[in-house]
């Protein structure tokens, strides 16, 4: 089991459960998360959704090197209508998978009508940022740290390219140009997260916030969430993501031509060191 689901008070708590791999996200986890989010939407006891990561870290990002990496396996396509990536080659294969598993799924989760809160501790790196960013609010512990180091692969950021909207354009350039970690306090200062709390208080502070939100009318919350999301899209987020997703795959294809693989020869160990 890669994801756990439980209701705590008014909150559905969805927990990524691969702590031995810092909750690296493979396709199996993607679809387990999708099932859990769908369950939370349909669960009348769940007024708010909390996304968490088991163990010391929220998520180290996409799975690029664990024994559970399943990049070459077929999956049930839910986010987009496209062909099975395993029947294709080259850029077609990579783009088909990432349209569904990464970009499509994140957009699907962003549109969930119930408010969601990411509860972040430890590492929140690259694909981990995507999982936090699809949530409406982010509460982080003081020891949380964030980065998107994929420019070290020659790739202009992760697939769900929300950087300029989640922070601001100048800070987005800094985080991508350097690839270095930034702290929870710095993330708070640039507006990426809502609250920073001591690690022992992370769960209680997040659930307290969830209970506060749960007192509001459910339909009013859904409409308000939709309103803010629409405004973000009118500020260019969705169209910006579409254009950058194309650049992302130009980079993958370039890497495949000039280096060992589409990741520019960067394996899990190298990326862990880079972040």
N, C-alpha and C positions, 0 to 999 in steps of 0.2 A: 504494500500500500504506500503510495507516494504522497497522498493528501488525506488529512483527517478533517472531519466535520463534526462540530458540536454546537449546541445552542447554550449560550451563557447569558442569562437574563433576557434582554431584548436583542442580543447580538448573535448572529451566526458567525462562529469563529472557524475560519478555513485555514488550516495549518499545512504548509509544505513540509513534508516529512522525509527528507533525504539528508539528515544532519551530517552523516559521514562524508558527504560530498558538498557540504556547505549549501545544500538545497539547490544544486545546479538543476536547471530545467531541461529535461528531455521531452520528447513528444508524449510519452506516457504521462508525465506530470501535467503537461499542457491540457490533455483531455480529462485528466482527473480534476484539475482546477475548473475546467469548464463545467463538468458535471456537478461539482460542489457549488459553483456560482448559480447554476440553474436551479439546484435544489434550494438554495437560499432565497432566490426570487419567488419560488413557489411555496415556501415555508411561511405560514401565517404567524408563527412565533418569532420569526426573524424580522425585526424592523430595520436593522442596520447590519452590514457585513464587515467583519474584521478579517484582514488577510495577514497571516503571520508566518514565520519560519521557525521550525523546530531547531533547538540547539543554540550554538553561539552566534549564528549568522542568519540574517534574513534570506539572502540569496546571492551566490557568487556569479549568477548569470546563466547563460546558456551552457548546456552540457557539450563540451568539446573534447572530452577525454576520459570519462568514467567508464567502468564496465557496462553501465546501463545506457550508454549512448545508442540511440536508435534512429539515426539520421537516414539510414537506408531502408527503413521499414515503412510499409503503407500505413495509413491511418484513415479514420472516418472523417471526411471533410464536412465541416459545419459552418465555418466562417465565410467561405467564398465558394463559388461554383467554378471549379477548375479541375484539370485532370490529375490523376495519380502521379506524383513526382517520380516514383520508382520506374515508370514506363518511359521516362524521358532521359535525355543526356545533357551534359554541359550546363550552360546558363539556364536553359529551360528547366532542368532538374532542380537547381538551387532556388530559382525564383518561384517555381510552383510550390515548393515546400514552405518557403519563408512567407509567401503571401498568405498562406493558411495558418501555419503554426505560430508565427510571430506577429506580423502586422495585423492580419485579419482577426486573430483571437484577441489581441489587445484592444482593438477597436470594438469588438463585440462586448468585452467586459466593461469598457468605459461607458457603454450605453445602458448598462444595467439600471433599472429604475430606482433601486434602493441605494441609499447612501452607503459608501464604502470607506473604510479607514485602513491604511497600511500601518502595521505595527512593526517598526524596523529596529533591529539591533545588529551590531557587528557589521559585516560586509553587505553592501547593497551595490553591486557592481554590474555594469553593462546591462545584460538582460534582466538583472534584478531591479535596475532603475525602471525598466518598462513595466514590471509588475507593480511597483510602488506608484508609478505615475498614472496608471489607469484608475487608481483609487482617488476618491474625492478629497480626502484629507490624509496627511501623513504625520504620525507621532513617532518620534525617534528617541532612542536612549542616547545618553551623552557619549557613549563609546561607539555609536554608529559611525560608519564612514562610507563615502560614496565616490564612485568614479566611473567613467566610460573610457577605458583605455584602448578601444578597438582601432583608433587611428594608428596605433603601433602595427596593426595588420595592413595599413594602407587603406582602411575603410572609414568613410566619414560618419561614424556614429552608428548606434544600433538601429534596427529596422523601424521601430516605433520612435521616429525622430521628433521628440517633443521638447528637446533641449531649450530652444529660444523662448518657448511659452511657459515651461516649468520654472525657468530662472529668468534670464534676460539675454539678449543677443551677445553682449560683451562677455558676460560670465560664461555663456555657452561656448564661445570661442576659447576662452581660457581652459575650461575643463577638457575640451576636445584637443586643443593644441598641445597641452602638457600631458594629458592622460593620468595626472596624479590624483591622489585621494584628496577629498575635502571633508571636513568634519561636519557633524550634525549642527554645530553652532553656525558654521559658515553657510550651510544649506538653509538654515533659518534666516540668516541675514539677507540672503538673496531671494527669499520668498518661496523656496522649493518645498519646505515643510512647515507644518503648523505649530508644532510644539516639540520642545526638547526636555526630557525628564531624566532623572537618575535611573540607571538600569533596574534597580529593584522595584521601581514604581511604574515601569513601562506598561505592564499588563493592566494594573489597576487604573492608571491614568487613561489608557485607551478605552477600557470598558466603561469608565465614568463618562467619557466624552460620548460614547455610543449611546448610553442611557439618556443623556441630555438631548441628543438628536432624536431619539426614539419617541420623545414626548410630542413631537411635531406631527401634524397630519400627514399620513403616508403619501396621499396623492399630491399634497402641496410640496412635499420633499421631492417627489418624482418630477413634478413640473419645474421646480426651481433648479434641480440638477440639469434637466434638459435645456433650460434657458441659458445657464452658464456655459454648458458645452456648446450650444449653438453660437454663442458669442465668441468663444475661443475659435470655432471653425470660421466664423466671419472675419476673425483676425488672421486667418490664413493657415491655421494649424493643419487641417486635413489636406488641403492642396499642397502645403509645404511638405508634409510627410510623403505624399505621392511622388513629388519630384525628387526628394532625397532618396526614396526607396530605389528609384532608377539609378542614381549615382552610387548607391550602396552596391548594386549588382554590377555596375561597370567596374567597381573596385574588385569584387570577387572574380570577375572574368579576367581582369588584368593580372591578378595574382596567379590564377590558374595558368596563364600563358607564360609568365616570366619567373615563377617560383615553384616550389614543391607542390603547393595546393592552393585552394581558393582562400585560405586563411593566411596566406603569406608565410607559411612555414612556422607560424606561432602555435605551439601546442598549449595544453592546459597549464603545464608547469611554467612556461614562459609568460603566459598571461597572468598567472597568479603573482609572479614576481613583478610584472609590470604594473599591477594594480595595488 
